[in-house]
Structures are given as C-alpha cells and as structure tokens.
Amino acid sequence: MTDHVPNTPKVAIVAYSGAQQSALHGLREMFDVGNSLVDEDNGPQIAHQILTPPEFEHRRDVDAIILPPNLTGKRGGDDQALHRWIAHQHGEGTIICSACAGSFWLGHAGILEGRPATTHWALEAEFRSQFPKVRLSPEHILVDDNDIVTVGGVMAWVDLGIHLIGHWLGAVVVSRTCRQMLIDPAGREQRNYRSFRPHMAHKDQTIRTLQIWMEGNVEADLSVGGLAHRAGLSERSLHRKFLHSTNLSVNRYVQELRVEKARGLLELTALTVSEICWQVGYQDVSAFNRLFKSISGLSPGEYRQRFRIHPE
C-alpha cells in the first residue's frame, strides 16, 4: 500500500445486494476495537460506514472501499452503477478492497486487468473465465497491490480488516486487536484450506473411467505407463487426452489426488505420517513431505495440528 496515511481514514463498506451481513458488521466492529486500542491522542482513528445503494453514488471523500463476500451466488454483472463508482473512486486514488466473491465486482469495474488479485479458491475457474487478464493467485489469502487489496475466502474479511488496521493504526494496534478478538494475525494461505476437485464433467468416457478408478486406488501404480496400459492407450495419447479433459498433466493430477487423500487421513485418523505416505502410494517419506508442503503450504504435521478432526 501507499505510505501516505490520512489522519482519519474513511472506509466505505458496500452493502450491495447479497453482501454477507457478518462481514458488513464484523468489519465495523473490528475497526471499532482497533480504534479503542490506539494510544490516546497518539494516532489516527478509522472512520467507517456501511453504504447501501444508492448512497454510495453520492460519496466521493473515502480513502478505502470494501466489497464484502456474498453467499447468494451473485457475481455483480448487472451492478453497472456500482462498477462506475468503483472505477471512478479508483481513478481518484481510493484504495479498493474485496473479499471472496467481492472480487467479481472489481473485475466488472475494469480495475483488475493486468493486476495481481485473489478470490475464493473454489471460484478460480469461474473468475478466470470471466477475467482472463487478471493475474489471479488463488493460493493466497491476501494480495496487496498498493491501491487494490483482495482477499479470498468467505471469512477472509477478517484478514482484510486486520491488514487495514495495520496500514492505518500500526503493528502495535494489530497485535492488541488480535489478542482482544482472539485472531491469528498472520501465516495463513488459501492453499492450507484448498481441496482438490478434479474436473470430471467432460465427454471423454475413457479418461473419466480412469479418474474414477484412480480415486479408489491411489496406492496403485499411477505412473504414466501404468495408467496408459490400464486405459489401453499409448503414453502420448494418454498425455494428450488427459490434459485436454482435466486441464492437468497426468503427473500433476496424481500429485494433487494423493495429497488430497493424505489430507483426509491426517484429519480423520491417527495414522503416522509414514503410514499415510505409504497408503497414498509413496515410499519416500521425505519426498512426500516436500510434495505435501508444496501443495498445501504446510507440512503434514502442521496440517494435522491445524485441521485434526479425530479425537486424541
């Protein structure tokens, strides 16, 4: 973000149709808590307001705009008045922020082309199809590109609120706010939570049959050669047909599938990491650990500690 910090930054939280109510009011409460923890007479206060249509059209004096998540499936394609206002405010130097599907409104406003951004990981394909020129990074919880800040995930508005508090009120107030509200201040990534959802709604029955078999046999020989033999294809044909149908190479698909199965075993069983490694088809535990962390952002042990479901 820019270094200039207004004495009383003004934040507009936009209550567009379908906006998540917990985000609208939770952000206000978070800013109130942050304001209350600023040393007396020694720092700015965040002024904030929830704006509903058409109130936002008459506001020009804001330092930041937040488009919260929505849980209705709306993507904002018809909200032209809001798109124009966002684009105008961005041109005037306002910081534009979005959480989860709120990024679609920024995309429709035309301010994300060529810019890095994030959204909920489950919306990646839909977002890319609508806004192919955006440099999307769905593995990240928060992407700060100075005058545009996007966060992914339905509850990532919490990360956005903490980020803005840090920008305007400083690190000390962030620490105090996180302690007060029992918030983990840093270290999360969307890939910690992301699930592998293989694309199976394609027309290649041979590949789909192979995918279904792979789901139940992750410990088997899933090499290109082994899979080609099972599918009755040459390795070259398998590569071509698999990539065309699933948008992933065979090797990448196998890695994602095995890590997804390992996630479930870490969450639901008391098996050791070595036992899980072998159950999902790997023999080298060190290599499995590296692969798991490269995809999930956490080591298997860290993942189990954070997401464990089974009782001790």
PyMOL commands that set and color helices and strands:
alter all, ss='L'
color gray80, all
select helices_A, chain A and resi 21-36+55-58+80-91+100-108+121-130+157-169+171-181+190-192+205-215+224-231+235-246+250-268+273-279+285-296+300-307
alter helices_A, ss='H'
color red, helices_A
select strands_A, chain A and resi 10-14+47-51+64-67+95-99+116-117+135-136+142-144+148-151
alter strands_A, ss='S'
color yellow, strands_A
deselect
rebuild
show_as cartoon
